[in-house]
Amino acid sequence: SAGERSRILHLDPLLSLTDGRALGTALMGAFFLTLATHSTDHDMVQRLLTTRNAQGGSRALLGSALLNFPLTLLFLVIGTGLAHFYATPPGYSIDDPAQILPLFAFHELPSGLRGLLFAGLFAAAMSSLDSAICALATTYIHDIRPATAGAPTDPLRRVRISSAVLTVLLVLAAIGLAKYHAMLAAAGSDLSLVEFALSSMTILYGGLLGIFALGITTRRRGSPASVVAGLVVGAGIGLVLFVHPLLLGRTALAWPWWIPISATMTYAIAATGRTGTVFPAANPD
């Protein structure tokens, strides 16, 4: 309790431009982040498409949301338990608090449970990575570079090649993000790994959310050029916001604000284009 490890709600302040853990700021950021991940990201959308109909997809989303409560509570209880366990300093050093769970498993758990825990961690990582690679490869070969006349049309071969290339790119991106996080830590940033992972998503999600919002809320959905320009500007703003804590030496704007800002700019720029075509109103189903 003295270390605020049992504190649940951060109500003071309720809203903050620089602290992403304030309750109002966190709820706002979670709303826009979830809106982007669950409605624009094929990693999630492809899973919803496995349901029989729109109602099944809605039930899957609702079930996922409800299941998050006990899962998050479980993670928080584990964290509080670890804080209580290490209230008395152990006989080994814990230089990085982010490593406390694997250190606990390595030093405190018996071999069987230790192996089970690490197997679960690797399984969770793989289940996220393989679906992301599959979604990216599928989107690339079907939406960005569809097969043309005279070109090889074997979709399985194209997916395999795209997946291999994307895997290399993801590895390079992971190395770059790890380096950037180390630079932030050296500069004195207190951004946790969870916050860092969530904030990295905002680089592209703002642009995607702005484009989808434009398509849903208006019947004139911009020209191809304005849509591309909006996406580029949205990604650029997201990248600048992502690296600004290192450039300025402080966090001038907490990450929950980044998606609303980049999404709004993307929406405004993409809406300036006019194709002359009025699309039919979106079907709510």
N, C-alpha and C positions, 0 to 999 in steps of 0.2 A: 504494500500500500504506500509506503514511504517513497518508493521509486515510481509511483503512478502506474504500476503494472496491472492494477485492477481497475483502472479508469476505462470506462466504456464510451461515454459520450464526451466529445470535446465541444462544449457549449460556449466557451469564452476564448476567442470571439466566435460568434455564430457564423459570420462571413469574413473571409480574409483574402486579400489579393496575393499574399505571399506564403500563406500556410495552407497547404492542400489538405490538412487533417482537420481543419475546422468543419463542424458538422454540415452547415449549409453549403460550404464550398465543395465538400466531398460528395454530398448528394447531387449537387448540380453536375459535377464532373462525371460521376457514375452514370447519371441519366444519359448524357450525351455520348459517353464512351460505349455504353450498352446499346444505345440506339444505332451507333455506327457498326459495332461488331455484329449485332444480330440482324441487321437489315441490309448491309452493304457488303459484308465480307463473305466471299464464297466458301471459306473454311467452315462457317456456320450455316450459310444458306444451303449448301449441298446436303447437309445433314437433314435440314427441314424438308428438302425435296424427296427424301426417302419415305415420307409419310404418305398416306393414301389421298389426302385432300387438304384444303386450307385449314379446315377445322382441326385435323390431326396435327398440323404444324403449329397452330395456336396452342393446342394442349401441350405439345412438347416444350414450347417456350415457357408456358406457365409452370409446368412441372420443373423445368430447369431452374426457374427463378425461385420457386418454393424450396427446392432441394439445396439451393445455395445457403439458406439460413442455417440449417444444422451443420453443413460442412464447414462454413466459416466459423461457427461457434466451436466446432471441434478443433480447428487450427488455433483459434485464440486461446482455448483451454490448454492446449499443448504448450503454447508459448508462455502462458502464465505459469504453468507447472515447471517449465524449464527455468524461468526466472526465480521461482521459489527454490528449486533444487540448487541453483548456483548462487543463492544468497550468501552461502559460505563458500569462499573461493576454493576451487579444487586444487589437487596437486599438480595439475598440468596447466599450461598457459592457454588462454583464449584471446588471441590478438585481434581477431575479427569476429564481432558478434554475429555476423551473417553465417559463420561456420559452426554455430553452437549446436545445431541439430546433428550434423554428421560427427562432430566431436563427442557429443553425448552418446551416440550410437557406438562409436569406436571404443570409447573408454568404459561405458557403463552397461551396455547391453550384452547379453550372452551371444555366442557366435550364431546360433540359429536365428534369433530375432534380428540380429544385426544384418545378416544376409537377406532376410525377408524385407527389411526396411529399405536397403539399398536397391534390391530388385524392384520394389514398388516405385522408388524414385526414378529409376531408369525407364520402367514401363510407362510411367506418367509422362516423362519427357518424350519418349518415342511416340506415344499416342497423339501428342500434340504436333510433333514435327512431321510425321508421315501424312497426316491429314492436311497440314498447311502446304506441304510440297505437292501433294496431289491436287489441291485446289488451285495452286498457282500454275501448275503445268496444264491443267485442264482449261483454265481461263486463257492461258497464252495461246494454245493451239486451236481453241474454238472461237475466241473473241478478238484477240489481238492479231494473231497470224494464222487465220484459217487456211486450210489446204486450197491451193489454186490449181487450175487446169494444167496438166502436164507434170505437176510436182508429185513426189511420193505421197500417197494418201493413207498409208497404214497408220491408223490412229494410235495403236499400241506402241509402235516404234517411235512415233513422234513424242508420245507421252514419256517414254523411257529416256529419250535424249534430253527433253526439256527438264525432266526431273533431275537428271545428273547435273546439268548446268546450274539449275536453281539450287541444288544442294551445295555446290561449290560457292555460289554467291551468298547463300545463307551462312556458311561457315566463315567467309570473309567478313560478313556483316556482324556476326557474333564476336569475332576477334576485335573488330573496330569498336563495337559497343563496350566490350570488356575494358579496352584501353581507355575509352572515354570515361567510364565509370571510375576507373582507377585515378584518372586525372581530376575528376570531381572530388573524390575522397581526399586526394593530396591537397586540393585547394580548400579543404575544410567543410565541404558540403555534408549535410546530415541526411541526404536523400537515401532512403532505404532501398534495398534491391527490388522490393515489390513496387514501390513508387517509381523507381527507375524503369522497370519493365513496362508499367502502365503508361508512363510518359513517353516512352519510345514509340508506342502505338499511335500517338497523336500526330506524328509526322505526316502520315498519309490518310488517316481516318477523317480528318477535317475536310479535305478535298472531296473524298468519296461521299461523305454525308451531305455536303453542300450540293453536289450534282444530283444525288437521289432526291433530296428535298425539292430541288427545282423541278424535277420530272413529275413529282407527286402533286405539288401545290399549284403548278401552272400548266396550261394547255399549250403554250408556246415555249418550248423547252430549250431555246437557244440554238445556235448554229454549231456544227462540229468544231469550227475554229474557236468559238467562245467557250465551248465546253472544255476543250483541251487547254485553252489559256487559263480557265478557272482552276482546273486540276493542277497545272504547273504552279500557278501563284499560290494555291492552297498548300501544296507540298513545300514550296519555298518558305512560306510563313511558318509552317509546322517545323521545318528544319531550323530556322532562325530561333524560334522559341525554344526548341529543344537544346540548342547549344548556348543560349544566352546566359545561363548561370555561370558557365566557364568564361565566356567573353567579358562579362561584367564583374565577375568575382562574387556575385550574389544572385539570389533568385528574386527578380523584380516582379515576376508574375508566376504564380503557382500553376502546375500542370493541368489542373481541372479546367482552367480557363482557355487552354490552348485550342481544343477542338471547336468550341463555339466561335472563337475569333477566326480561325482559318476556314471553317465551314461558312460563316457569314460572308467573308471576302470571296470565296469560291462561288457562292450563290449569286452575289452581286455581279461578278464579272461574267459568269456564264449566261446570266439573264440578259446581258446586253445584246447578244446575238439573236438575229431573227431569221428563220428559214422560210417564213411565209406559209408554213404548214401548221395547221391547227390540229393537234392530236386529240383523239377522243379522251373524254374524262377518264381518270383512273378508276378501275373497278375495285371497290373496297374489299372484295373477296380475293 
